[in-house]
Amino acid sequence: MASSKGKKSKNAMLNELQQMADRQTGFDYTSLIPSALTGQDRLIVEKFLRNDDLTELERDRALLVFAQALMAENSNQQSTADGLIVTDVVDASASVAGGIGMIEMAAETTEQTAHLHDVGYEGEGDQEQNRLQGEEYAFEPNAESLSEVRQRINVGWMAGPNENCTDYDWKIASYSQRLGCQLYNFISYPIGGTKRGFWGPSESEPSPPPIDLPDIQLKNHLWETYVNGQISEWIDCDSEDAAFAELSEKELVKELNYISYLGLRSVVIRLKRVSSPRLAKLLNQWLWTKNVALTFWIFIPSTLKNLIKSANGEETKELDLWTVWADFRTACCNFNSQRIIAGIHISADIDNEFLEEKYAERWRAEPLFAFLLDSNVFITSDTAQAALPIAHSTVLRKLWTSDQSRIMIRLSEKEPEGQMADRIKLFYAQCLRTVLRDASATNNVTSSTDASFLTESGINYVDVLQAPLQPLADNLDSAVYNTFEQDLTKYRKYREAVEAALKDIGETGRHAEEAVVYVLGAGRGPLVTMTIEAERNYNGKHRTKKDRLKLDIYVVEKNPNAIVTLRFMNEKWLVFLS
């Protein structure tokens, strides 16, 4: 009996941890661990997957041995699930983390960032071949800036028909893990599964497969954080085949409802036609009747020839892609960018409207926050290193107005086998981050001769089409007042105008000694402050201490919440005047 109180064997400890993990999540963590890992190495990896309390050194050790084991299996070309699972652990805004345990760490950690490169792992083979070339890409993967750039520039991977991913509909965690290792922040996946998403009607299969993407693979907050939904490629609500158009509408509603069920935050819809009135009508109706926080990413191709024109030839010769988007946006009742945003699907061909400045500027005024690149746009070398053509990188940098934007990559040709597939995906992501690393800052600075107050204060505002603000009908909240008050130039002009008015009053024949100022709709009081400063400036320039112009200031404000602030500010103003 005494022996039962002694130390537990390693196997006993492993079994106990596994049972606890299964009770908590129902997920088999051992499926993520390579069979080659045994003993203490296996134990520390399991603890890490379970998110047990570990020291920083232990966490780094777990990542290192896990990565080494996986890379060793890959190098031996073992086509097991373990051999495909490599994990990237980062904070809430960083790369897609793999598996239940890893992805939960990524979603819930806010302070620590870890990655295979960060813990010093370089992989097997020649070190020079296992790193990005600094001269080509302007930074090293082991450099301190990599983590910051990876978190700031969100690159996603879009599952496509040319990818070997048809068996991942029930293994979405493994799919996420594999792409997390290639430095991708999120995935875009067919909402009904790949079999349904890439289905095509045929005599043997006249009806689309049912939705088959089980929700219990991931916890709810992981779906909404790391997965972007794709509407099935074959859906065409404006098809000239009436029966197929009706089928498309019916199945689109099914998929939208399933997206709502999963709790996803965004979904991709690619426009197929120059005119899509039935699709716009359906989306408009769905948005009005569903109370969900879902954003539609409406993708338009980079060349007009990739859109189908109607048989009756209603489209004019002057039509361009911006007009296609503007017409669709209008048909959707100009929903704001929290519901519908524009996306550009950049292929090898790019129309002139993206290259000519006067036409490209129109897109910068739109809610354009999503980009999709075909893989054949990249120029790749024999070692799988990738670069973007100058024309494509110029267009991308010009239209990338905010780091809140998202960019995705999609295979346009058959995926290579083995390590080459993973390697080339890694270089795609690194290439895009290199191109975009300072694009938004450059656009913001060059948009005017002086950096705006938004740039100086670090506030990341973007253009949004929204309902008019109605301060007379609605009481504003503190955040809106605070936004208004950031515009220092506006209030400086108010002060100068009041000072000029006081000068006019003071120069009248009767040499006024008093004046009355009414501030109607004072908000939190910035105009009152400017008025007091204008009085001080005027008296300092044009009056002596004996004949100072005195102001009686009356403040009127209907917002009871703002009056609390005005009472507080009144004490400050009295101290200032005294």
Residue, then its C-alpha position, 0 to 999 in steps of 0.5 A: m500500500a505504501s508504494s501507491k503513495g510514492k511517485k507515479s510512473k510516467n505512463a500513469m501521469l500521461n494517462e491521467l493528463q489524457q483523461m483530464a483533457d478528454r473530460q474537459t474538451g472531448f479532444d484527443y490531444t495525443s493525436l497531435i503529438p508525434s509518435a517519436l516523442t516519448g518520456q519527459d519530452r512527450l509529457i511537457v508537450e502534453k502539458f503545453l497542449r493542455n495549457d497547464d502552468l509552465t515557466e517560460l523556459e518550459r514553454d519554449r522547450a515544449l515548442l522546440v521538441f515538438a517542432q523538431a519531432l514534426m520536422a523530422e517526420n516530414s523529412n522522412q516523408q511520413s504522410t501521417a496526420d502527425g507529420l502534417i501538424v506543425t504549430d504556431v502559437v501567438d497572441a489573439s491577433a496573430s497567426v492561426a494556431g493549430g488544434i484545439g489546445m494550440i488555437e485556444m492558447a492563441a485566442e486567449t493569450t495576450e502577453q506572450t508570443a511564441h513561434l518556432h523561429d522565436v525559440g531558435y529552431e531552424g529545421e534540418g538541412d542547410q541553414e541558408q536554405n531554411r531562412l528567408q533571404g534578407e536582401e530580397y525580403a528586407f528582413e529575417p524571419n528570426a528578426e525581432s520585427l517578424s512577430e510584430v509584422r506577422q501580427r499587424i499584417n493579417v494574411g489568410w489562406m483560402a482553401g480552393p479546388n486545386e488544394n489537397c484539402t478535401d479530407y479536412d472537413w472533419k479535421i479543421a483543427s489540423y488544417s489550421q495547424r498546418l497553415g499556422c506554421q506557414l505564418y497565416n493568421f486565419i483560413s477561409y474555408p467553404i462553409g459547407g465543406t470542400k465536397r459541397g463547396f467545389w461541387g459541380p452539377s452532373e448526371s451522377e450527382p445532380s444535387p449538391p452535397p449536404i453541409d458537412l462541416p461539424d461545429i464541434q471541431l472547434k469551440n465557438h470563439l475559435w470559429e469566429t476568430y480564425v475562420n472566414g466562411q466561403i460561399s460555395e463556388w457554384i452558387d449563381c443566383d443570377s444564372e440564366d438557367a432559372a432552375f439553377a438560379e432558384l437552387s442557388e438561392k435556396e442553397l445560399v440561404k442554407e449556407l448563410n444560416y449555417i454561418s450564423y449558427l457557427g458564429l463566424r464574423s465574415v464570409v466571402i462572396r465572389l461576384k460572377r456577373v456584371s449585374s447581380p440583382r437577385l444576389a443583391k436582393l437576397l443579401n439585402q433581405w437576409l441582412w435586414t431580417k437577421n440580427v447577426a454580427l456578420t460582414f460580407w466580403i464581396f470580391i470583384p475580379s481585377t479584370l472585367k473579362n472575368l465577369i459574365k455579361s448578360a445575354n441581352g447586352e444591357e451593359t454599356k461599353e463604358l462599364d468598369l469594375w468600380t461601377v460594377w461594385a458601386d451598382f452592387r453596393t447600391a442594390c444592397c442599400n449601401f449597408n455600412s462597412q460593418r455589414i458589406i465591404a469590397g474586396i479585389h480578387i487580384s489575378a495575373d491580369i489587371d485592368n487599367e483602372f487599377l493602374e491609372e491614378k485618377y481611377a484607382e483613387r475611387w477605390r480608396a474612397e470605398p470600404l475596400f478592406a479585403f484582397l485575394l491573390d491567385s498563387n500564379v501571380f507570384i514569381t517563384s524560384d527553384t527554391a520556392q522563394a516568391a516575389l510579386p511583379i512590380a505592377h501587382s505590388t504597386v497596385l496592392r500598396k496603393l490600395w492598402t489604406s489600413d492594416q485593418s485590411r485582410i489579404m488572402i492567397r489561393l492556389s490557382e494551379k495544382e498543389p505540389e506534393g510534400q514539403m515543397a507545398d508547405r515551403i512555398k506557402l510560407f514564402y507567399a505569406q512572407c512576400l506579402r508582409t514584406v510588400l505591405r509592411d509599411a504601405s498604410a503608413t506611407n499612404n497616410v503620410t503622403s495623403s497630405t503635406d502634414a501628417s494628420f492628427l489621426t496619424e500623429s495620435g495613432i488612431n486608426y480611422v478608416d472611411v466608413l459609409q454610415a448613417p448621418l450623425q444626429p446630435l440634435a435628436d440623439n445624445l452623443d456618448s463620450a467616445v464620440y465627443n472625444t473623437f470630435e475633440q481630437d481635431l485641434t485645428k478646428y478648435r484653433k480656428y474657432r478661437e481665432a474667429v472669436e478673437a476676431a469678433l471680440k476685436d470688432i466689438g472692442e473697436t466700436g466707438r463706445h469701447a465696450e467693456e463687456a460682451v455676452v457669448y452664448v455657446l449653444g450645444a457645448g458638448r463637453g466644453p471645448l468651445v468654452t475653453m477656446t472662448i476663454e482663451a480668445e478673451r485672454n489673447y484679445n485683452g493681452k494684445h489690445r487692452t490694458k489691465k484697467d480696461r479689460l474686456k469682460l465676457d459673460i459666457y452662457v453655456v447651453e447643452k441638452n445632453p444630461n450626461a455631458i452636463v456632468t462634464l460641464r459642471f466639472m469643467n466649470e470649476k476648472w474655468l473659474v480657477f483659470l479665470s481667477 
